[in-house]
Amino acid sequence: MSSDRYDVELSEDLIILRDTVRKFADKEIAPHVDEDEKNHRWQRDLVDKMAELGLFGCPVPEEYGGNGMGYLAHAIVTEEIGRVSGSLRVGFNMQTMGTSMSILKWGSEELKRKYIPDLVSAKKIGCFGITEPDTGSDTASMSSTAVRDGDHYILNGRKMWITWSPVADVCVVFAMTDKAAKHKGMSVFVMDMDLPGVSTVAIKDKLGIWACPTGEVIMEDVRVPASYRLGEEGKGFQYLMKELISTRLSAAAGAVGTCQAALDESIKYANERRQFGRPIAEYQMVQETIARMVAETEAARALTWRCAIQKDRGMVNNMRETCLAKFYASRAADEVPNLGLDVLSAYGYSNEYPMARILRDGKVYKILEGATNIMKMILATDALGIKKANKD
Ligand SMILES: Cc1cc2nc3c(=O)[nH]c(=O)nc-3n(C[C@H](O)[C@H](O)[C@H](O)COP(=O)(O)OP(=O)(O)OC[C@H]3O[C@@H](n4cnc5c(N)ncnc54)[C@H](O)[C@@H]3O)c2cc1C
């Protein structure tokens, strides 16, 4: 399929889904989002309500409890939640892409039936463990190990920055089964968080997304049944690269939500705030700022939707277009709230207005799911003909 053709006309089902999520986000999340952030409060009942609406099941087939609406549906849901709460948005990636979709792609039938319906319904909370204290972008050098012992593996190691880990029931976790083989020695497991030897430490002092539980996962001689390995031993790195193609779409969609939130707040403020006897919206320099915000937001959304639509059409391994969407949208999520701060000026600097939160939360997108430099490397080496990004 050509990578530059996409259709932006939404089906009736997608419009209904978007309107439902938008209404839910505005009615159920927005009224207390600032209070939740201030108190670092993760509301389990909101997660349950999102699950009741089927929001964690868009790319998941119906036979495993999903609604099979696809990747564009997931992107739309993620944007709408991300527009109102950066904190609640992060979990979408982990609950849907990181855990359910990894198990769907590589798990045995038993694991799929055991975990995916419970993740979609949020009966179980999932997390996705790659990063370690000394290993961020260079995932192949991770230190966590999984040593085979009869019909079990014994896992040891420490994962860092793991979203939802302090509240999670299950973790899709990566560890080395053969350290000497480097990226060919990585494997991936489904690990119940209540197994003996698993513990978590919450990371509380973050720049933003305060209402999102983030933590370390510590594994000390954790016995995981061999049947809980996903796919083949030694193929973990290959699976991870493929899974990141999905999680990066989710991050891009969340970043678009941040941009839209900053734009909405700026428009509202520019029309209300009067200086020199007129609303500041009448000043051309303010209009120029708003125009840039509109352009950045819509460009980010177009790239994100293209990526999602390609996946819905079967081009699931569209690494190039996913990295492009993630690169552009995450930069926009950094830049657009900065422009919003120009519009709101002093009130944007106050925590009594949402812009400060939007600005803090928007920063995370350049870090998550692959730092910006990694996106640039993938795009540049593809463009230069050094390494093709889309493999199949
Ligand atoms: C709030 C939050 C939630 C997270 N949730 C999860 C999660 O659920 N699961 C999980 O596994 N991880 C999670 N992460 C971790 C995240 O995926 C990593 O932070 C990310 O992969 C980047 O790694 P790093 O921050 O260690 O940066 P590093 O890899 O140490 O990079 C530092 C800097 O060096 C640059 N750099 C690195 N290598 C190169 C290179 N080869 N060429 C050029 N520049 C380079 C990077 O771009 C960056 O600017 C989360 C992080 C945050 C902040």
The ligand as a MOL file (V3000), in Angstrom:
LIG
                    3D

  0  0  0     0  0            999 V3000
M  V30 BEGIN CTAB
M  V30 COUNTS 53 58 0 0 0
M  V30 BEGIN ATOM
M  V30 1 C 6.4380 9.4490 32.9220 0
M  V30 2 C 7.1860 8.3300 32.2620 0
M  V30 3 C 6.5500 7.1120 32.0640 0
M  V30 4 C 7.2380 6.0350 31.4790 0
M  V30 5 N 6.6020 4.8310 31.3300 0
M  V30 6 C 7.3290 3.7570 30.9250 0
M  V30 7 C 6.7500 2.4380 30.9150 0
M  V30 8 O 5.5690 2.2530 31.2210 0
M  V30 9 N 7.5400 1.3960 30.5650 0
M  V30 10 C 8.8480 1.5390 30.2290 0
M  V30 11 O 9.5070 0.5480 29.9600 0
M  V30 12 N 9.4280 2.7820 30.2030 0
M  V30 13 C 8.6940 3.8780 30.5460 0
M  V30 14 N 9.2770 5.1250 30.5500 0
M  V30 15 C 10.6690 5.2580 30.1600 0
M  V30 16 C 10.8700 5.8180 28.7650 0
M  V30 17 O 10.4440 4.8950 27.8040 0
M  V30 18 C 12.3440 6.1850 28.6270 0
M  V30 19 O 12.5310 7.3150 29.4600 0
M  V30 20 C 12.7530 6.4700 27.2060 0
M  V30 21 O 12.8210 5.2810 26.4690 0
M  V30 22 C 14.0980 7.1810 27.0820 0
M  V30 23 O 15.0520 6.6200 27.9190 0
M  V30 24 P 15.8540 7.5390 28.9610 0
M  V30 25 O 14.9270 8.5390 29.5240 0
M  V30 26 O 16.5720 6.6510 29.8900 0
M  V30 27 O 16.8840 8.3590 28.0950 0
M  V30 28 P 18.3400 7.9220 27.5730 0
M  V30 29 O 18.2330 6.7340 26.6920 0
M  V30 30 O 19.2890 7.8490 28.6970 0
M  V30 31 O 18.6960 9.1680 26.6660 0
M  V30 32 C 19.1050 10.4390 27.2170 0
M  V30 33 C 19.2680 11.4080 26.0490 0
M  V30 34 O 20.2370 10.9000 25.1410 0
M  V30 35 C 19.6780 10.7630 23.8470 0
M  V30 36 N 20.2170 9.5420 23.1900 0
M  V30 37 C 20.2580 8.2750 23.6800 0
M  V30 38 N 20.8150 7.4580 22.7670 0
M  V30 39 C 21.1040 8.2170 21.6790 0
M  V30 40 C 21.6710 7.9480 20.3970 0
M  V30 41 N 22.0480 6.7250 20.0470 0
M  V30 42 N 21.8050 8.9800 19.5310 0
M  V30 43 C 21.4100 10.2390 19.8730 0
M  V30 44 N 20.8750 10.5440 21.0620 0
M  V30 45 C 20.7230 9.5610 21.9550 0
M  V30 46 C 18.1630 10.6410 24.0630 0
M  V30 47 O 17.4480 11.0760 22.9270 0
M  V30 48 C 17.9720 11.5830 25.2520 0
M  V30 49 O 17.8910 12.8950 24.7730 0
M  V30 50 C 8.5870 6.2220 31.0690 0
M  V30 51 C 9.2060 7.4630 31.2300 0
M  V30 52 C 8.5260 8.5130 31.8180 0
M  V30 53 C 9.2140 9.8310 31.9840 0
M  V30 END ATOM
M  V30 BEGIN BOND
M  V30 1 1 1 2
M  V30 2 1 2 3
M  V30 3 2 2 52
M  V30 4 2 3 4
M  V30 5 1 4 5
M  V30 6 1 4 50
M  V30 7 2 5 6
M  V30 8 1 6 7
M  V30 9 1 6 13
M  V30 10 2 7 8
M  V30 11 1 7 9
M  V30 12 1 9 10
M  V30 13 2 10 11
M  V30 14 1 10 12
M  V30 15 2 12 13
M  V30 16 1 13 14
M  V30 17 1 14 15
M  V30 18 1 14 50
M  V30 19 1 15 16
M  V30 20 1 16 17
M  V30 21 1 16 18
M  V30 22 1 18 19
M  V30 23 1 18 20
M  V30 24 1 20 21
M  V30 25 1 20 22
M  V30 26 1 22 23
M  V30 27 1 23 24
M  V30 28 2 24 25
M  V30 29 1 24 26
M  V30 30 1 24 27
M  V30 31 1 27 28
M  V30 32 2 28 29
M  V30 33 1 28 30
M  V30 34 1 28 31
M  V30 35 1 31 32
M  V30 36 1 32 33
M  V30 37 1 33 34
M  V30 38 1 33 48
M  V30 39 1 34 35
M  V30 40 1 35 36
M  V30 41 1 35 46
M  V30 42 1 36 37
M  V30 43 1 36 45
M  V30 44 2 37 38
M  V30 45 1 38 39
M  V30 46 1 39 40
M  V30 47 2 39 45
M  V30 48 1 40 41
M  V30 49 2 40 42
M  V30 50 1 42 43
M  V30 51 2 43 44
M  V30 52 1 44 45
M  V30 53 1 46 47
M  V30 54 1 46 48
M  V30 55 1 48 49
M  V30 56 2 50 51
M  V30 57 1 51 52
M  V30 58 1 52 53
M  V30 END BOND
M  V30 END CTAB
M  END
